[in-house]
């Protein structure tokens, strides 16, 4: 029984199927939701217009206001904590060669970049609100950028994971 748990739930992150499932789920959820609004709502608003468009714009407005309020009241704290955690995970992973931390950094760093871009977009939409097709185009462009970051992150993580699995002395 001990061998089963060591094989299924091991600490070798890149050799574990659970890490890759988690990576896929995280990026699927991240690209589907932009500022708390699912892509299905944006697509429905663009196709149908009317009440769906009003609901989409209202959702965006509410979530932008919440994001701006939360971040502006704690921006230094959030930035310092995020930088400290990312630096700690990076050092533990790549300086001390802990594979679990490498896997964590390769998951968290692109997500932090996407979070920063989403925060920038929220500030831009807060300063200059968009409506109708302009809002939809901006939403879809941001989603496309998130897809691009996610695809590159998955590709780099796959290459790094394969190299760690193949060339690690205990893999």
N, C-alpha and C positions, 0 to 999 in steps of 0.2 A: 504494500500500500504506500510505503514511503517513496518508492520509485515513481509511482503514478503521479503523486503530488509534485515531486521534483520535476517531472517531465512536463506536466500540464501547466503548473503555476511556478515557473522557474524565474530566477532573477536575471537570466540572460535575455534581455528585452528584445533584441533584434531577432533572436531565434524563436521567440514565442509568437504563436498565432494570435494571442490576446492583444499584444501590442498593435499588430497590424489591423485587427478589428477595431480597436479603440481609435487608431489614427484615421481609418476610413469613416467611422461614425462622427468623429469630431469635425472633420472637414466637410462632411455632408451637411451636418447641422449648421456649421458656420456659413457655408455658402448659400444655404436655403433662407436663412434669416438675416436681414440687414436692418440694423437699428430696431430690432424687435418686431419687424413686420415680415411675414413670410412672403416668398416670391409668388405664391399662388394668388395672394390678394392683389399684388401689383399687376400680375398678368390679367386677372379678372377685371380690375379697374380699367386697364388699357383697352380690353376688348369690349366691355359692356358700357363703360362710362356711367353717367347718372349717379345713382346712390352708391354703387360700388366705388366709383371714383372719389366721391365725397368721404366714404368710409376710409379709403386708403389714405387720402390726404390728412384726415383727422388722426388716424393711427400714427402716421409719420410725425405730425405736429406734436402729439402727446409724447411720443417716445423721444423726440429731439429735445423737447423741453425737460423731460425727466433726466436725460443723459447730461445735458448742459448743467442743470441744477446740481446733480450729484457730483459731477466732476469739478465744477467751479468751487464748490464748498470744501472739497478735500483734494484739490489737484496736486499739491505738493506732497501730501501724504501718500496718495495712490502712486504717483510717479516714483517716489523714493522707495516704497515697498516693492514695486514691480522691478525697478532697476536692481535692488539688492537681491531679490529672489532669482532673477535671471543671471546675475553675475555669480551668485553662489552655486546655482545649478551648473553653469558653464564651467566654473573652476573645478567643481567636484567631478564633472564628467570628463573634461578634456585635459585638465592638469593632473588630476589624480587617477585618471583612466577608469572611472566607474561607469560601466556600460548602462546601468539603469538611469544615471543622471544624464548621460549623453542622449539617451532616448527621450528623456523628459525635456531637455533643452531643444532638441529637434522638433518637439511637439509644441512647446510653449513659445519659443522665439517668433516663429511665423504668426502665431496667434496674437502675440503682443503687437506685431507690425500691423496686422489687420485691425486690431483694436484701436491703434493710434490713427489709422486711416479713417475708421468709422467715427472716431471722435472729431477728427478734422472735418469730415463731411457734416456731422451734426452741427458744428459751429458755423459752417458755411450756409447750411440750410436755415439756421437760426437767424443769421444776419441778413440773409436775402432769401426769403421763402420762395419756393417754386411750386407751381401748380400745373395740373394737366399733363400734357406730353413732356414738358420740360422736366417735371419731377420724375416721371417714369424713365426718361432717358438717363437722367442722373443716377437714379436707383439701379438701372440695369448696367450702366457703366461701372458703378462701384461693385456690383455683384460680379461683373466680368473680371475686374482687378482682383477681387477676392479669389475667384477661380484660378487665376493665373498664379497668385502667390501660393495657393493650396497645391496646385499641380507641381510647381517647382519644389515646394517643401516635401511633398511625397516622393518625388523623383530623387531629390538629394538624400532624403532619409533612406530610401531603398538602396541607393548606391553605398551610402555609409554603412548601413546595416549589413549588406552583403560583404563588404570589405572587412567589417569587424567579425562576422561569423566565419569567413574563410581564413583570415590571417591571424585571428586571436589564438594564442597558444592553448587556451582551455575551451575553445568553442566546440 
